[in-house]
Amino acid sequence: MCGIFAKAVTKQLCAKGKQTSCQDLLPWVQSISNHIWWSAKSCDGNAEVLKEKWLSILHHVADIHSWTSANFFLQCEHPQLTPTERETKPWLRPGSPAHTALQSVVLDTRLLKDIAKLNRFCHTGILEVYHSLLTKYCPKRQHFSYKGMLARTQLAALDHNHNTGRSPATTKKGNKKQYKIVFPKAKKEWIAKPIYETKSYGYLDEMLAAVIHLRETNPTIQRKHKATPPPTSVATNIASSTRPPKSTVIEKYKRRL
């Protein structure tokens, strides 16, 4: 849900930034999107804190890093900016067209109502990672039998569950996280992605050892449960209607009216 919300806000900000008088807003779009994620992640489930953290962006972009118009969140949590950083940041002047445009988005009544629902920091990131991993075990361009598909899906789930929650990889000194830069077709710009620790497949050795041990200690062991049978009615294709005669389809293709 965080991703959908951030995408919608980004779209609104980009539309505002295309106006000649509001072009100063564009350099802040990505930072504002990141701010949404940070606000949802760091609010500890408190919707009011989340709302105040979101509203704080109006102060930050104007180089104002502490305020009194809130109950819980009264100052920015980022490190103190150096003089050079404060001079080079494209701050927005309060009352300027760009800042006013940002206000119209941030203070939107419907948006403020929706953002409170992000307090649990729910997003589909982990599910998307699993689906990406699944295509490595079950390539879409290759056909598998029902049993083969079932086994490959189970292996993908084991791999995903065992390697979820890996820590970010760090440099040799251990004081900096490692990143790689990629150029996604959808974003059409270079972005940074964190690199995580190398995956572990130790669970496979444990599974194989357990199988061998079970066989050695029980030479006459029989399969306790039958394998899941394939569905009795599997469609021959993805069509939602009965296949018409070929001649009918060709005639329809050639007919102009």
CYANA upper distance limits for C-alpha pairs under 8 A (distance plus 0.5 A):
  1 MET  CA      5 PHE  CA      6.72
  1 MET  CA    118 LEU  CA      7.62
  1 MET  CA    121 PHE  CA      8.43
  1 MET  CA    122 CYS  CA      6.30
  1 MET  CA    123 HIS  CA      5.50
  1 MET  CA    124 THR  CA      7.72
  2 CYS  CA      6 ALA  CA      6.53
  2 CYS  CA     36 ILE  CA      8.18
  2 CYS  CA     37 TRP  CA      7.16
  2 CYS  CA     40 ALA  CA      8.21
  2 CYS  CA    118 LEU  CA      6.92
  2 CYS  CA    121 PHE  CA      7.26
  2 CYS  CA    122 CYS  CA      6.93
  2 CYS  CA    123 HIS  CA      6.01
  3 GLY  CA      7 LYS  CA      6.54
  3 GLY  CA    123 HIS  CA      6.93
  3 GLY  CA    124 THR  CA      8.28
  4 ILE  CA      8 ALA  CA      6.75
  5 PHE  CA      9 VAL  CA      6.80
  5 PHE  CA    115 ILE  CA      8.33
  6 ALA  CA     10 THR  CA      6.53
  6 ALA  CA     33 SER  CA      6.04
  6 ALA  CA     36 ILE  CA      6.97
  6 ALA  CA     37 TRP  CA      8.15
  7 LYS  CA     11 LYS  CA      6.67
  7 LYS  CA     33 SER  CA      8.24
  8 ALA  CA     12 GLN  CA      6.94
  9 VAL  CA     13 LEU  CA      6.71
  9 VAL  CA     33 SER  CA      7.95
  9 VAL  CA    105 VAL  CA      8.04
 10 THR  CA     14 CYS  CA      6.59
 10 THR  CA     29 VAL  CA      6.82
 10 THR  CA     30 GLN  CA      8.14
 10 THR  CA     32 ILE  CA      8.47
 10 THR  CA     33 SER  CA      6.93
 11 LYS  CA     15 ALA  CA      6.76
 12 GLN  CA     16 LYS  CA      6.81
 12 GLN  CA    105 VAL  CA      7.77
 13 LEU  CA     17 GLY  CA      6.52
 13 LEU  CA     25 LEU  CA      8.07
 13 LEU  CA     26 LEU  CA      7.97
 13 LEU  CA     29 VAL  CA      6.98
 13 LEU  CA    102 LEU  CA      7.64
 13 LEU  CA    105 VAL  CA      7.87
 14 CYS  CA     18 LYS  CA      6.81
 14 CYS  CA     26 LEU  CA      7.03
 14 CYS  CA     29 VAL  CA      7.63
 15 ALA  CA     19 GLN  CA      7.95
 16 LYS  CA     22 CYS  CA      7.00
 16 LYS  CA     23 GLN  CA      8.48
 16 LYS  CA     25 LEU  CA      8.36
 16 LYS  CA    101 ALA  CA      7.01
 17 GLY  CA     22 CYS  CA      5.47
 17 GLY  CA     23 GLN  CA      5.17
 17 GLY  CA     24 ASP  CA      7.61
 17 GLY  CA     25 LEU  CA      5.97
 17 GLY  CA     26 LEU  CA      5.82
 17 GLY  CA     98 ALA  CA      8.01
 18 LYS  CA     22 CYS  CA      7.39
 18 LYS  CA     23 GLN  CA      6.58
 19 GLN  CA     23 GLN  CA      6.80
 21 SER  CA     97 PRO  CA      6.52
 21 SER  CA     98 ALA  CA      7.29
 22 CYS  CA     26 LEU  CA      8.39
 22 CYS  CA     97 PRO  CA      6.15
 22 CYS  CA     98 ALA  CA      4.70
 22 CYS  CA     99 HIS  CA      8.49
 22 CYS  CA    101 ALA  CA      7.65
 23 GLN  CA     98 ALA  CA      7.43
 24 ASP  CA     90 PRO  CA      7.93
 24 ASP  CA     92 LEU  CA      7.74
 24 ASP  CA     98 ALA  CA      6.51
 25 LEU  CA     29 VAL  CA      7.34
 25 LEU  CA     92 LEU  CA      8.12
 25 LEU  CA     98 ALA  CA      5.88
 25 LEU  CA     99 HIS  CA      7.85
 25 LEU  CA    102 LEU  CA      7.96
 27 PRO  CA     90 PRO  CA      8.03
 28 TRP  CA     32 ILE  CA      6.56
 28 TRP  CA     61 VAL  CA      8.38
 29 VAL  CA     33 SER  CA      6.79
 30 GLN  CA     34 ASN  CA      6.74
 31 SER  CA     35 HIS  CA      6.60
 32 ILE  CA     36 ILE  CA      6.97
 32 ILE  CA     57 ILE  CA      7.79
 33 SER  CA     37 TRP  CA      7.38
 34 ASN  CA     38 TRP  CA      6.76
 35 HIS  CA     39 SER  CA      6.44
 35 HIS  CA     54 TRP  CA      7.72
 35 HIS  CA     57 ILE  CA      8.15
 36 ILE  CA     40 ALA  CA      6.81
 36 ILE  CA     54 TRP  CA      7.09
 37 TRP  CA     41 LYS  CA      6.60
 38 TRP  CA     42 SER  CA      6.45
 39 SER  CA     43 CYS  CA      6.51
 39 SER  CA     50 LEU  CA      6.11
 39 SER  CA     53 LYS  CA      6.21
 39 SER  CA     54 TRP  CA      6.70
 40 ALA  CA     50 LEU  CA      6.54
 40 ALA  CA    118 LEU  CA      6.32
 40 ALA  CA    119 ASN  CA      6.00
 40 ALA  CA    120 ARG  CA      7.70
 40 ALA  CA    121 PHE  CA      5.82
 41 LYS  CA    119 ASN  CA      8.15
 41 LYS  CA    120 ARG  CA      8.30
 41 LYS  CA    121 PHE  CA      6.05
 42 SER  CA     50 LEU  CA      8.38
 43 CYS  CA     47 ALA  CA      7.73
 43 CYS  CA     49 VAL  CA      6.21
 43 CYS  CA     50 LEU  CA      5.66
 43 CYS  CA    119 ASN  CA      7.07
 44 ASP  CA    119 ASN  CA      7.77
 44 ASP  CA    120 ARG  CA      8.25
 45 GLY  CA     50 LEU  CA      8.49
 45 GLY  CA    119 ASN  CA      5.13
 45 GLY  CA    120 ARG  CA      5.81
 45 GLY  CA    121 PHE  CA      8.35
 46 ASN  CA     50 LEU  CA      6.77
 46 ASN  CA    119 ASN  CA      6.52
 47 ALA  CA     51 LYS  CA      6.69
 47 ALA  CA    116 ALA  CA      5.44
 47 ALA  CA    117 LYS  CA      7.72
 47 ALA  CA    118 LEU  CA      8.16
 47 ALA  CA    119 ASN  CA      5.78
 48 GLU  CA     52 GLU  CA      6.80
 48 GLU  CA    116 ALA  CA      7.77
 49 VAL  CA     53 LYS  CA      6.60
 49 VAL  CA     72 PHE  CA      6.67
 49 VAL  CA     73 PHE  CA      7.18
 50 LEU  CA     54 TRP  CA      6.69
 50 LEU  CA    115 ILE  CA      8.26
 50 LEU  CA    116 ALA  CA      7.29
 50 LEU  CA    119 ASN  CA      7.01
 51 LYS  CA     55 LEU  CA      6.77
 51 LYS  CA    112 LEU  CA      7.60
 51 LYS  CA    115 ILE  CA      7.45
 51 LYS  CA    116 ALA  CA      6.91
 52 GLU  CA     56 SER  CA      6.68
 52 GLU  CA     70 ALA  CA      7.24
 52 GLU  CA     72 PHE  CA      7.78
 52 GLU  CA     73 PHE  CA      6.57
 53 LYS  CA     57 ILE  CA      7.86
 53 LYS  CA     73 PHE  CA      6.79
 54 TRP  CA    106 VAL  CA      8.26
 55 LEU  CA     59 HIS  CA      8.39
 55 LEU  CA    106 VAL  CA      7.23
 55 LEU  CA    107 LEU  CA      8.12
 56 SER  CA     60 HIS  CA      6.88
 56 SER  CA     73 PHE  CA      8.48
 56 SER  CA     75 GLN  CA      8.48
 56 SER  CA     76 CYS  CA      8.13
 57 ILE  CA     61 VAL  CA      6.61
 58 LEU  CA     62 ALA  CA      7.28
 58 LEU  CA     99 HIS  CA      8.23
 58 LEU  CA    102 LEU  CA      8.07
 58 LEU  CA    103 GLN  CA      7.44
 58 LEU  CA    106 VAL  CA      8.36
 59 HIS  CA     63 ASP  CA      7.11
 59 HIS  CA     64 ILE  CA      5.44
 59 HIS  CA     65 HIS  CA      6.92
 59 HIS  CA     66 SER  CA      8.35
 59 HIS  CA     67 TRP  CA      8.45
 60 HIS  CA     64 ILE  CA      5.69
 60 HIS  CA     65 HIS  CA      6.08
 60 HIS  CA     76 CYS  CA      7.85
 61 VAL  CA     91 TRP  CA      5.95
 61 VAL  CA     92 LEU  CA      6.22
 62 ALA  CA     91 TRP  CA      5.76
 62 ALA  CA     92 LEU  CA      5.39
 62 ALA  CA     93 ARG  CA      6.16
 62 ALA  CA     94 PRO  CA      6.80
 63 ASP  CA     86 ARG  CA      8.20
 63 ASP  CA     91 TRP  CA      6.67
 63 ASP  CA     92 LEU  CA      8.31
 65 HIS  CA     75 GLN  CA      5.98
 65 HIS  CA     76 CYS  CA      5.78
 66 SER  CA     74 LEU  CA      6.27
 66 SER  CA     75 GLN  CA      4.57
 66 SER  CA     76 CYS  CA      6.97
 67 TRP  CA     74 LEU  CA      5.92
 67 TRP  CA     75 GLN  CA      6.73
 68 THR  CA     74 LEU  CA      6.52
 69 SER  CA     74 LEU  CA      8.00
 70 ALA  CA     74 LEU  CA      6.56
 81 LEU  CA     85 GLU  CA      6.41
 81 LEU  CA     86 ARG  CA      6.80
 82 THR  CA     86 ARG  CA      6.83
 83 PRO  CA     87 GLU  CA      6.72
 84 THR  CA     88 THR  CA      6.72
 85 GLU  CA     89 LYS  CA      6.50
 92 LEU  CA     96 SER  CA      7.60
 92 LEU  CA     98 ALA  CA      7.35
 92 LEU  CA     99 HIS  CA      6.31
 93 ARG  CA     99 HIS  CA      7.07
 94 PRO  CA     99 HIS  CA      6.33
 94 PRO  CA    100 THR  CA      7.96
 95 GLY  CA     99 HIS  CA      6.61
 95 GLY  CA    100 THR  CA      6.38
 96 SER  CA    100 THR  CA      6.54
 97 PRO  CA    101 ALA  CA      6.53
 98 ALA  CA    102 LEU  CA      6.81
 99 HIS  CA    103 GLN  CA      6.69
100 THR  CA    104 SER  CA      6.82
101 ALA  CA    105 VAL  CA      7.22
102 LEU  CA    106 VAL  CA      6.62
103 GLN  CA    107 LEU  CA      6.18
104 SER  CA    108 ASP  CA      6.46
105 VAL  CA    111 LEU  CA      8.32
106 VAL  CA    111 LEU  CA      7.82
106 VAL  CA    112 LEU  CA      8.10
107 LEU  CA    111 LEU  CA      7.81
107 LEU  CA    112 LEU  CA      7.16
108 ASP  CA    112 LEU  CA      6.72
109 THR  CA    113 LYS  CA      6.82
110 ARG  CA    114 ASP  CA      6.71
111 LEU  CA    115 ILE  CA      6.51
112 LEU  CA    116 ALA  CA      7.18
113 LYS  CA    117 LYS  CA      8.13
114 ASP  CA    118 LEU  CA      8.03
115 ILE  CA    119 ASN  CA      8.23
118 LEU  CA    122 CYS  CA      7.23
124 THR  CA    128 GLU  CA      6.63
125 GLY  CA    129 VAL  CA      6.80
126 ILE  CA    130 TYR  CA      6.82
127 LEU  CA    131 HIS  CA      6.79
128 GLU  CA    132 SER  CA      6.70
129 VAL  CA    133 LEU  CA      6.74
130 TYR  CA    134 LEU  CA      6.55
130 TYR  CA    156 ALA  CA      8.37
130 TYR  CA    157 ALA  CA      8.21
130 TYR  CA    160 HIS  CA      6.81
131 HIS  CA    135 THR  CA      7.08
132 SER  CA    136 LYS  CA      7.71
133 LEU  CA    137 TYR  CA      7.49
133 LEU  CA    156 ALA  CA      7.22
133 LEU  CA    160 HIS  CA      7.97
134 LEU  CA    138 CYS  CA      6.37
134 LEU  CA    139 PRO  CA      8.36
134 LEU  CA    153 THR  CA      7.30
134 LEU  CA    156 ALA  CA      6.11
134 LEU  CA    157 ALA  CA      8.47
135 THR  CA    139 PRO  CA      5.26
135 THR  CA    140 LYS  CA      7.11
137 TYR  CA    152 ARG  CA      6.24
137 TYR  CA    153 THR  CA      7.63
137 TYR  CA    155 LEU  CA      8.19
137 TYR  CA    156 ALA  CA      6.77
138 CYS  CA    142 GLN  CA      8.05
138 CYS  CA    144 PHE  CA      8.49
138 CYS  CA    149 MET  CA      7.49
138 CYS  CA    152 ARG  CA      6.92
138 CYS  CA    153 THR  CA      7.77
144 PHE  CA    148 GLY  CA      6.13
144 PHE  CA    149 MET  CA      6.17
145 SER  CA    149 MET  CA      6.52
146 TYR  CA    150 LEU  CA      6.62
146 TYR  CA    230 PRO  CA      6.78
147 LYS  CA    151 ALA  CA      6.66
147 LYS  CA    230 PRO  CA      7.93
148 GLY  CA    152 ARG  CA      6.61
149 MET  CA    153 THR  CA      6.53
150 LEU  CA    154 GLN  CA      6.77
151 ALA  CA    155 LEU  CA      6.75
152 ARG  CA    156 ALA  CA      6.66
153 THR  CA    157 ALA  CA      6.75
154 GLN  CA    158 LEU  CA      6.75
155 LEU  CA    159 ASP  CA      6.64
156 ALA  CA    160 HIS  CA      6.58
157 ALA  CA    161 ASN  CA      6.53
158 LEU  CA    162 HIS  CA      6.53
159 ASP  CA    163 ASN  CA      6.76
159 ASP  CA    201 TYR  CA      7.94
160 HIS  CA    164 THR  CA      6.41
162 HIS  CA    200 SER  CA      8.19
162 HIS  CA    201 TYR  CA      8.46
162 HIS  CA    203 TYR  CA      8.07
163 ASN  CA    199 LYS  CA      6.59
163 ASN  CA    200 SER  CA      7.16
166 ARG  CA    196 TYR  CA      6.81
166 ARG  CA    197 GLU  CA      6.59
166 ARG  CA    199 LYS  CA      8.43
167 SER  CA    196 TYR  CA      6.35
167 SER  CA    197 GLU  CA      6.46
168 PRO  CA    177 LYS  CA      6.88
168 PRO  CA    178 GLN  CA      7.72
168 PRO  CA    194 PRO  CA      7.21
168 PRO  CA    195 ILE  CA      6.35
168 PRO  CA    196 TYR  CA      4.58
168 PRO  CA    197 GLU  CA      6.31
169 ALA  CA    177 LYS  CA      6.37
169 ALA  CA    178 GLN  CA      6.15
169 ALA  CA    194 PRO  CA      8.41
169 ALA  CA    195 ILE  CA      6.12
169 ALA  CA    196 TYR  CA      5.14
169 ALA  CA    197 GLU  CA      5.32
170 THR  CA    174 GLY  CA      5.64
170 THR  CA    175 ASN  CA      7.22
170 THR  CA    176 LYS  CA      5.89
170 THR  CA    177 LYS  CA      4.81
170 THR  CA    178 GLN  CA      5.77
171 THR  CA    175 ASN  CA      7.06
171 THR  CA    176 LYS  CA      6.12
171 THR  CA    177 LYS  CA      6.86
171 THR  CA    178 GLN  CA      6.83
177 LYS  CA    194 PRO  CA      7.97
177 LYS  CA    195 ILE  CA      8.30
178 GLN  CA    194 PRO  CA      6.57
178 GLN  CA    195 ILE  CA      6.03
178 GLN  CA    196 TYR  CA      8.42
179 TYR  CA    192 ALA  CA      6.68
179 TYR  CA    193 LYS  CA      5.92
179 TYR  CA    194 PRO  CA      4.82
179 TYR  CA    195 ILE  CA      5.69
180 LYS  CA    192 ALA  CA      6.11
180 LYS  CA    193 LYS  CA      5.83
180 LYS  CA    194 PRO  CA      6.86
180 LYS  CA    195 ILE  CA      7.14
181 ILE  CA    190 TRP  CA      6.87
181 ILE  CA    191 ILE  CA      5.96
181 ILE  CA    192 ALA  CA      4.90
181 ILE  CA    193 LYS  CA      6.59
182 VAL  CA    190 TRP  CA      6.08
182 VAL  CA    191 ILE  CA      6.10
182 VAL  CA    192 ALA  CA      6.94
182 VAL  CA    193 LYS  CA      7.84
183 PHE  CA    187 LYS  CA      8.05
183 PHE  CA    188 LYS  CA      6.99
183 PHE  CA    189 GLU  CA      6.12
183 PHE  CA    190 TRP  CA      5.06
183 PHE  CA    191 ILE  CA      6.85
184 PRO  CA    188 LYS  CA      6.46
184 PRO  CA    189 GLU  CA      7.36
184 PRO  CA    190 TRP  CA      7.78
184 PRO  CA    191 ILE  CA      8.36
185 LYS  CA    189 GLU  CA      8.44
201 TYR  CA    205 ASP  CA      8.13
202 GLY  CA    206 GLU  CA      7.12
203 TYR  CA    207 MET  CA      6.68
204 LEU  CA    208 LEU  CA      6.68
205 ASP  CA    209 ALA  CA      6.50
206 GLU  CA    210 ALA  CA      6.61
207 MET  CA    211 VAL  CA      6.77
208 LEU  CA    212 ILE  CA      6.73
209 ALA  CA    213 HIS  CA      6.51
210 ALA  CA    214 LEU  CA      6.53
211 VAL  CA    215 ARG  CA      6.73
212 ILE  CA    216 GLU  CA      6.59
213 HIS  CA    217 THR  CA      6.61
214 LEU  CA    218 ASN  CA      6.45
215 ARG  CA    219 PRO  CA      5.95
215 ARG  CA    220 THR  CA      8.47
215 ARG  CA    221 ILE  CA      7.52
239 ALA  CA    243 ARG  CA      8.40
244 PRO  CA    248 THR  CA      7.32
244 PRO  CA    249 VAL  CA      7.54
245 PRO  CA    249 VAL  CA      7.24
246 LYS  CA    250 ILE  CA      6.80
247 SER  CA    251 GLU  CA      6.59
248 THR  CA    252 LYS  CA      6.73
249 VAL  CA    253 TYR  CA      6.74
250 ILE  CA    254 LYS  CA      6.82
251 GLU  CA    255 ARG  CA      6.55
